[in-house]
């Protein structure tokens, strides 16, 4: 059975035509929980006290097994949900019980298994493959629910603003996604805040810049952008802002380093005549991160092989310094900022 996406879940809920088992995983927490709750709400009949049972990660699987195999009370169908069962670290007996639970799927119960905080990689491990095979064998639905495309998110923001009496144009909406990230829950909160601020009328890019909260990634990307532009003052100001927001120094460094790694990949790919699509495939960039390759390609003009080598060396030295005992994180990152700007400007390192 192929892996399906949220469109299939939406159709099943709308038509009230349900599979015996749903396995939901992916990288969008908001959507995973939304579809889990929607399936739970729509798939059972009768009294929810008897016919809707929810189990979390620390449950006894025997109780879940019993719930699935109990007949619905004065109704044709019931629903049982199981969220974040840690199959990877479970005892063999519990893992086997999970497989048995799936294999006992029947026409009187819809079993919804959702992995939210527990990592589930359909292409990775033997345990995942056994779970997938068990769901497929009983005619269940395997749904990967990932972040929506930028186009879909822009439409969602524009439609949501219109319902609130505001106008959210594409440029401003895309800018909100760029600085706040693509998490639906975050975007919904920011949309509510922007509409409340405007009241009615246009939500401009300037208003988004003024009101919306920037994600850590967006803040670090802007910090790196200022470094690449040679603007050491602006870069240090942004670094100071991130320390004020209590962003972990290692998160700042690792995110900044990942930008340089993207640039290195784009640089080597350019030499070898490899396309951006090949970079994405070879290094397994998710679809919602393809923009990082474009951004890296645009930043190539600031680098040659020597500048890249020196920059990566400076980042590695900063990583060692942050992990050493007694290092002052702010001083390490401030020195790194100056070194990276100097390398861009002069093509040589500075101690």
N, C-alpha and C positions, 0 to 999 in steps of 0.2 A: 504493500500500500504506500503510495507516495505521501510525502509530507505536504500538508495543506497550510493555507494561511488564513488570516482573519476573515476574508470574504466568505469562506465556507462556514465558519462558525456563525457569521451574521445570517447567512441563508438558513441554516438549521434552526436558529432561534426564531427567525421570522416565520418560517413554515411550521414550526413545532414538530419537526421531523428529526428525532434524536438517535444518535448511535448509542450502543450499550456502554461504551467507554470513550472518554475524551482524555487525551494526554496533551497538556498544554505546557510549552516551554518557550524560551526566546529571551530577547534582551530588553523588552519594554514591560516594566513592572506594572505600570498603570493599566495597559491593555490586557495583560494576562489576568489580572484580578478582575477587571471589568467583564471579560468573557466568562471567567469562572463563575462570578456572581450572577451573570445573566443566564447562564445555563442552569445554575441551581434554582433561580427564581422561576424560570419558564418550564422546566422539564418535569416537575412533580405535580401531582394532583392532590386535592384534599387538604387536610390540616398540616401545616408545616411542623407542628410540634412532633408529629409522628412520622411524617414523610420527607422531611429534609433534615439530614444529619451531617454536621461538619466536623472534620477531624484535622488537627494540626500535627506538626512534626513530632511532638513528644507523645503521641497517642500509642495505645496498645493496638497493634494490627489485628489482633483477634477480635477486638470490638468493631473494627471497620469491617472485617470479614463477616461477622454476625449481622451487622447493619445491612450489608449488601444482600445477604441471603434471607433476610426477613421480608415477608410480604408487606406491601403497602397497606395502610389502615384505611379501609373504606374508599379505596381509589385504585386506579389502574396502574399508577406508576409512582415511584419515589425517586429521590436523588440523594446521593452520598458524595461528599467532596473530601479529598485528602490533599493537604497542602504541605509541601516541603518535607516529605519523608526523606531522611538522609540515607538513601540507598547505598551510597558509596562507603559509608562507615558502619552500616548495619551488620549485625551478626548474620551468618549464612542462613540460619533458620528464619530470621525476619525477612531477609531478601527473598527466600523461597516462598514465604507466606505472601509477600507482595505479588509475586508471579501467579501464585494460586488464586489470590484475590481477583486479579485481572481475568484469569481463565474461567472464573465462575460467573462472569457477566451474564445477565439474563434480561428478558423482555420487561421485567417489572421494576428494574432499577437502572438509573443512569449514574454511572460512576465517573466523577470528574477528578482526575489527578493533575495537580498543577505544581510545577517547580518554579518558584519565584526567587527566593534567596539561595536555594540549593542549585548549584550548577548542574546543568544537564546538556551535554554535547552529543547530539545524535550521531556524529561521525567519529566519536573518540573511543570510548571504552567498551569492554565486553559486557559489562552490566547494563549499560544503556541499550546495547543491541538486543539483549535478552528481553528487556522491558518493551522495546519497540516490537519485537517479534510476537510477544504475548498479546499486545494490543491489536496487532494486525490479524492474528489468528482468530480473534473473536469478532472481527469486523468493526473494530473501533476506529476512532479518528485521531490522527496524530497531527497536532497543529503547532507550528512555529510562529510565535507572535513577536515580531520585531518592530523597532521604531519605524514610523511612517516616513515616506519620502518627503523631501523638502516641499515639493509641490503640494502634496496632500496636507502637510502642516500649515502651509500658507493659506490654503483654502479653509481649513478648520478655523484659523485665527480670523480670517476675513469674515466668514459666516458668523462666528461667535460674536464679533464686534458689531456686526449689522443687527443682530438680535438685541443687542444692548443699546442700540441707537447711535452707534459710532461707525466711522469709516476707517478701515485699517488697510492701507494700500500694500501692494506686493513688496515694494522696496523696504518699507518700515517693518513689515511682517518678517521678511527674510532677515533683516538686521536683528530683530528680537531673537530669532532662532540661532543666529550666529553667536550672539553674546550670552544667551541664557541656556543654550543647549536644546536638544530635541526631546527631552523627557516631557511627556504629555501633562503630567501632574504639575510640573514647574511652569509650563507654558500656560496652562489654564489659570494658575494663580497669578501669573504676570498679566494675563489678559484682563482678569477681573480688576486688578490694581490699575491698569492703564485706563480702562473704561470708566472706573470710578473717578479717576483724576480728571479725565477729559469731560465727563458728563455727557456730552454729545458733540458731534463734529469729527474732525480728522485726528487720527493718532499719527503723528509725524515721526520721522526717524530721530529728530531732536528730542521729542518727548520720550521716546523709548530710551535714548541715551541718558536722559535725566532721571527717569523713574525706575526702569527695569534693573534687576539685580544681575550682575554678570556672573557666569559660572566660573569655577576655578580654571577650567581649561581655556575659556575665552580670555580671562585675565592674563594667563601665562602666554597665550599666543600673542596677545597685544604687547606684552613685555618683550617677547622675542622679536616682534615686528620693529619695535623701537631700537633694539640692539642692531638689527640688520640695516636700519636706516642711519645708524651712527649717532643716534640721539641718546647719549648717555644720561643726560639729565632726566628726560622723560622715562627712560628705563628704570632709573633708580627711584623715581617717584612712584612708578607702578609697583616696584618691589616693596617700597615702604607701605603702600596701600595693602598689599597682600599680607604683609606681616601684621598690619593693624587688624585685618580680618582673620588673623590667626590661621592662615593657611600653612600647613606643615611644610617646612623647608625642603624635605625630600620630595614632596609632591611637586613643588615648584621646579626643583632641579630635574626630576625625572620627566616632567611634561616638556620642559625646555629642551632637554636632551633628545626626546622623541622627535621634536621638530627638526633638529640637526640630523638625526638619523634619516628622516624623510628626505632631507636635502641631499644627503650622501647617496641614498638609493636613486634619487632622480639624477644625480650627477653621473653615477656609474652606468645607469640605464641609458643616458644620453650618449655616453661614449660608445656603448655597445650597440646603439641603435634599437633599443628595446622600447616598446610602447608603454604608455601609462597604464593601459589595460593589463599588460603583462606584469607590471609592477604590482598592481592590485591583486592579481591572481597568485603570483609567486609568494607574496608576503601576507596573503589572506586579509586584506583590508576589507572590513564590512562595507556594504553599499553606502551607509550613511557617513563613512569616513573617506570616501573617494576625493573629497575636496582637499584633503591634506596633500595628496599627490600633486594636484594642480597648484596649490600654494607653494609646495616645495619647488616645482618647476619654475615658478615665477621668481623665486628667490635665488636661483642659480646664478643670476647676473652678478651677485655680490661675491662669488666664490671662484677660486681655482683650487687645484689639488692641495697646494701648500696651506691655504687658508682653512680648508676643510680639515686637514690633518691636525693643524694647530688648535682649531676650535674643539674638535673631539677630544684632543689631549687635555685641554683646559677643563672640559666638562668631566672627564674621568678623574682628574686631580681634585676637583671640587667634590665629587662623589666620595673619594677616599677621605677628604678632610671632614666632610659632614659625618662620616661614620667613625671617625677617630675620637678618642676620649678627649674632652676638654675644648673641642673646637666651638667657636661662637658662630652659630648659623648665619646670622645677619652679616657678619664680617666676611664669611666665606662667599656668600652669594653677591655681596657688593663688589668684592674683589673680582669674582668671576665676571660680573657685568662689565666692569672696566676692561678686563682682559679681552673679552669677546668683541667689544667695540673697537679696541685697539687693533686686534687681528684683522677685522674687516677693513679698517682704515689704512693700516700700514703693511699688512701681510707678514707680520712677524709677531712673536710673543713678547710679553713683558712680564717681569717678575715683581 
